[in-house]
Structure formats: C-alpha cells, structure tokens
Amino acid sequence: VELTISSGEAIEDKTKENVDVPDVVNRELSSAIARIKDAGFSYAVYEAASSSITKGYVISTEPAAGESVLSGSEVVITVSSGPETESIQVPKLIGLSKNAALEKLESANLSLDEIEVIESDYDEGTVIWQSREPGQTVEEHTKISIQISAGPAEDGN
C-alpha cells in the first residue's frame, strides 16, 4: 500500500498564465473595462474624487499597469467622480451694490446667476433680494440670483 500526504500547497493551475495588466489610466471607464476584460481579467470599480482626472475616466488600477498577474485575476479600477467640492456658506448680499455682491460671491467661490432690476423703495443699485438665504450651506460654484433696486417708482403727477 502506498500513501501520499499533501503538504497543503496549492497545485498550480496549468490552464492559466500570467498576463500584464493593460494601461487604462486616463481612459473613459467603458473603454477601460473592455480592455481589462479583453486581457482576461475580472474587474471591480470604485470612485474617488480627482481634480486632475476628468469625471468618468480611470485614475488608477490595482494591480498597476504592466504588472504581470494570473489571467482571471480581479483588477480594481478607480474612476474619477470629478473634483471634490467644498461646502460654502452663502454670504449676505442684501444692502450691497451689484459690484460688491459679485466680488463677495466670487471670493466665496460662488457664481452670480440672474440679475433682475425692480422698482423698490431702496436706493437704486442696491441688492434687495438673493435666491439663497445668507448662512445657508451650498456646494461651491452654486449660482445665486439677485434682485437690484431700480429706485422708487416715478409718480406721474
């Protein structure tokens, strides 16, 4: 009787071979997935913010491009979700001139949207309304609309 005892080491799968991971960095996600699959790999996708890589494009892979790994292995693709945005508190614009309001928005990383000029009892050129409440938290680059006083209505007397 002959007895064989295993040392527990895995038997190498002769049907799979080592393949280099393709370079898909800075490629659109669907194109990157096609290249990864064509090379014989499975994949997983994760998102991360990036200010240097366009949204929807690949930031990196793990294993990295050019690494030789077993065909069929999983390649983790990290794709850009676009730049990270900051939360900004909306400044008070009411009572300011149009130019002062614009400067305040720009310094807060916000944008001026629509400007409406309406008759009011306030001094001409004064901001009398804003679309977002002062102190409200918004994402940077949010557009804020304002109304500016044209001064009081002229009486026809």
Phi, psi and chi 1 to 4 in degrees:
 res  aa     phi    psi   chi1   chi2   chi3   chi4
   1 VAL       -  132.3  174.6      -      -      -
   2 GLU  -110.4  134.1 -151.1  173.0  -70.9      -
   3 LEU  -121.9  129.2  179.2   65.2      -      -
   4 THR  -114.6  128.3  -55.0      -      -      -
   5 ILE  -112.2  131.5  -59.9  174.4      -      -
   6 SER   -79.8  143.4  170.6      -      -      -
   7 SER   -84.4   -5.1   65.7      -      -      -
   8 GLY    91.0   -6.1      -      -      -      -
   9 GLU   -73.8  143.9  -66.5  178.5   26.3      -
  10 ALA   -68.2  142.1      -      -      -      -
  11 ILE   -83.0  130.4  -61.8  172.5      -      -
  12 GLU   -65.5  131.5 -167.5  174.4  -48.6      -
  13 ASP   -78.9  110.7 -175.5  -11.2      -      -
  14 LYS   -74.8  -11.7  -59.8  -69.8 -176.7 -165.0
  15 THR   -83.5  -16.6   62.6      -      -      -
  16 LYS  -107.0  149.7  -66.1 -170.9  177.1 -173.7
  17 GLU  -131.2  164.0   57.4 -170.7   47.5      -
  18 ASN   -77.0  136.9  -82.4   -4.1      -      -
  19 VAL  -133.2  143.5  179.0      -      -      -
  20 ASP   -75.9  136.6  -72.3  -10.0      -      -
  21 VAL   -70.2  128.0  174.4      -      -      -
  22 PRO   -70.3  153.9   19.6  -24.8      -      -
  23 ASP   -83.8  110.2 -175.6    1.7      -      -
  24 VAL  -120.0    8.2  -64.4      -      -      -
  25 VAL   -62.6  136.6  171.0      -      -      -
  26 ASN    70.0   21.0 -129.9  -10.7      -      -
  27 ARG  -105.8  153.2  -73.6 -173.4  176.5  -93.4
  28 GLU   -63.5  143.8 -164.4  -86.8  -35.4      -
  29 LEU   -54.2  -48.2 -179.4   60.0      -      -
  30 SER   -62.9  -36.7   61.0      -      -      -
  31 SER   -66.7  -40.7  167.5      -      -      -
  32 ALA   -64.1  -44.4      -      -      -      -
  33 ILE   -61.3  -42.9  -71.0  171.1      -      -
  34 ALA   -59.3  -43.8      -      -      -      -
  35 ARG   -66.6  -39.9  -70.5 -163.4   64.2 -167.5
  36 ILE   -64.6  -46.4  -65.3  -68.4      -      -
  37 LYS   -64.3  -42.0  -73.2  169.2   66.4  176.9
  38 ASP   -61.4  -29.8  -72.3  -10.8      -      -
  39 ALA   -81.0   -4.9      -      -      -      -
  40 GLY    96.2   17.4      -      -      -      -
  41 PHE  -106.5  155.2  -62.8  105.8      -      -
  42 SER   -90.8  173.0   63.3      -      -      -
  43 TYR  -149.9  160.0   65.6   92.1      -      -
  44 ALA  -135.0  147.0      -      -      -      -
  45 VAL  -119.6  133.1  176.5      -      -      -
  46 TYR  -127.6  150.0  -65.3   95.3      -      -
  47 GLU  -104.1  149.3  -76.3 -166.5  -17.6      -
  48 ALA  -149.6  148.0      -      -      -      -
  49 ALA   -70.8  143.9      -      -      -      -
  50 SER  -152.0  130.9  172.8      -      -      -
  51 SER   -90.8  -10.4   56.7      -      -      -
  52 SER  -106.6  -18.5   60.4      -      -      -
  53 ILE  -112.1  130.7  -56.9  -73.8      -      -
  54 THR   -59.5  143.8  -56.2      -      -      -
  55 LYS   -54.6  132.9 -179.2  178.1 -178.6  174.0
  56 GLY    89.3    0.4      -      -      -      -
  57 TYR  -109.4  154.9  -76.7   69.1      -      -
  58 VAL   -75.8  130.9  176.1      -      -      -
  59 ILE   -88.8  -45.7  -62.4  170.2      -      -
  60 SER  -162.4  168.4   65.0      -      -      -
  61 THR  -130.7  156.0   58.8      -      -      -
  62 GLU  -135.7  113.9 -178.2   57.8   43.1      -
  63 PRO   -64.7  158.4   -5.9   11.6      -      -
  64 ALA   -72.9  160.5      -      -      -      -
  65 ALA   -53.6  136.4      -      -      -      -
  66 GLY    90.2  -16.4      -      -      -      -
  67 GLU   -70.2  140.2  -75.3 -170.6   40.6      -
  68 SER   -95.3  117.1 -173.5      -      -      -
  69 VAL  -134.7  165.3  -66.6      -      -      -
  70 LEU   -63.7  130.1 -157.1   56.7      -      -
  71 SER   -52.7  138.6  174.0      -      -      -
  72 GLY    93.5  -11.6      -      -      -      -
  73 SER   -65.6  160.4  -61.7      -      -      -
  74 GLU   -87.8  133.9 -178.2  177.3   80.7      -
  75 VAL  -109.2  123.8  174.7      -      -      -
  76 VAL   -89.0  121.4  176.1      -      -      -
  77 ILE  -103.6  123.7  -58.0  168.8      -      -
  78 THR  -101.9  120.3  -56.2      -      -      -
  79 VAL  -112.6  146.1   65.1      -      -      -
  80 SER   -72.7  133.9  173.0      -      -      -
  81 SER   -98.5   10.7   58.7      -      -      -
  82 GLY    94.2 -179.2      -      -      -      -
  83 PRO   -68.2  148.1   12.5  -15.7      -      -
  84 GLU   -70.2  136.0 -154.5  168.1  -35.6      -
  85 THR  -107.4  149.1   57.8      -      -      -
  86 GLU   -98.4  153.6  -73.9 -173.8   45.4      -
  87 SER   -89.4  135.6  -68.1      -      -      -
  88 ILE  -125.1  142.3  -52.3  -76.2      -      -
  89 GLN   -89.1  131.2  -77.2 -158.7  -26.0      -
  90 VAL   -68.7  127.3  175.9      -      -      -
  91 PRO   -76.6  160.4   26.9  -31.6      -      -
  92 LYS   -78.9  122.9 -179.3 -179.2  178.0 -163.1
  93 LEU  -108.1  -21.0  -54.4  174.6      -      -
  94 ILE   -61.1  131.0  -64.4  169.5      -      -
  95 GLY    97.1  -12.0      -      -      -      -
  96 LEU   -90.7  163.4  -60.5  177.1      -      -
  97 SER   -76.7  166.4   68.5      -      -      -
  98 LYS   -57.3  -47.7  174.0 -175.4  156.4 -171.8
  99 ASN   -64.0  -41.0  -71.8  -18.5      -      -
 100 ALA   -65.7  -38.7      -      -      -      -
 101 ALA   -64.3  -43.2      -      -      -      -
 102 LEU   -61.2  -45.1 -178.9   57.4      -      -
 103 GLU   -61.1  -42.3  -74.2  176.4   21.1      -
 104 LYS   -64.9  -40.8 -157.5  158.6 -156.9  174.7
 105 LEU   -64.6  -46.4  -74.0  173.9      -      -
 106 GLU   -63.1  -40.0  -73.4  175.4  -10.0      -
 107 SER   -69.9  -21.4   69.3      -      -      -
 108 ALA   -92.5    4.8      -      -      -      -
 109 ASN    65.7   36.0 -125.4    0.5      -      -
 110 LEU  -116.6  166.7  -61.1  170.2      -      -
 111 SER  -121.3  149.2  -59.0      -      -      -
 112 LEU   -85.8  128.6 -176.2   58.7      -      -
 113 ASP   -97.2 -102.9 -167.0   12.5      -      -
 114 GLU   -98.0  146.4  -65.2 -179.2   16.4      -
 115 ILE  -119.5  124.3  -58.7  171.4      -      -
 116 GLU  -116.9  130.9 -177.8 -178.7    6.9      -
 117 VAL  -102.2  123.7  179.4      -      -      -
 118 ILE  -132.8  154.7   62.5  169.5      -      -
 119 GLU   -71.5  138.3  -66.4  177.2  -12.2      -
 120 SER  -159.7  172.8   78.3      -      -      -
 121 ASP   -80.5   -4.6  -69.2  -24.3      -      -
 122 TYR   -82.0  160.6  -66.8   92.5      -      -
 123 ASP   -58.7  144.3  -69.0  -20.7      -      -
 124 GLU   -58.1  135.7 -176.4  177.8  -13.9      -
 125 GLY    87.6    0.5      -      -      -      -
 126 THR   -91.7  135.8  -57.0      -      -      -
 127 VAL   -69.7  125.8  175.8      -      -      -
 128 ILE  -116.4   -7.9   58.4  171.9      -      -
 129 TRP  -157.7  147.6  174.0   85.3      -      -
 130 GLN  -136.9  147.8   62.2 -171.1   73.8      -
 131 SER   -72.1  -22.4   60.9      -      -      -
 132 ARG  -118.9  136.3  -60.2  -69.3 -178.9  118.9
 133 GLU   -63.8  140.1  -70.4  -67.4  -41.5      -
 134 PRO   -57.7  136.1  -23.3   32.5      -      -
 135 GLY    90.6  -14.4      -      -      -      -
 136 GLN   -65.8  141.4 -179.3 -178.3   -0.4      -
 137 THR   -91.6  127.5  -57.9      -      -      -
 138 VAL  -136.1  166.0  -63.4      -      -      -
 139 GLU   -75.8  148.3  -74.4 -170.5    5.2      -
 140 GLU   -56.7  154.5   64.1 -177.3  -22.9      -
 141 HIS    73.8    6.1  -51.3  -62.3      -      -
 142 THR   -62.8  141.8  -64.3      -      -      -
 143 LYS   -90.7  132.9  -67.8 -177.0  175.4 -174.6
 144 ILE  -116.8  127.9  -49.6  -68.6      -      -
 145 SER   -94.5  152.1  -65.4      -      -      -
 146 ILE  -136.4  158.8   59.2  174.2      -      -
 147 GLN  -116.2  138.6  -72.6  178.9  -18.1      -
 148 ILE  -119.9  139.9  -64.7  176.5      -      -
 149 SER   -73.0  135.8  173.6      -      -      -
 150 ALA   -93.8    2.4      -      -      -      -
 151 GLY    93.2  176.7      -      -      -      -
 152 PRO   -68.2  154.8    1.3    1.9      -      -
 153 ALA   -65.0  141.5      -      -      -      -
 154 GLU   -77.2  129.1  -64.4  -77.9  -31.2      -
 155 ASP   -80.2  142.4  -79.5  -17.6      -      -
 156 GLY   -83.9   13.6      -      -      -      -
 157 ASN   -77.8      -  -65.6  -17.9      -      -
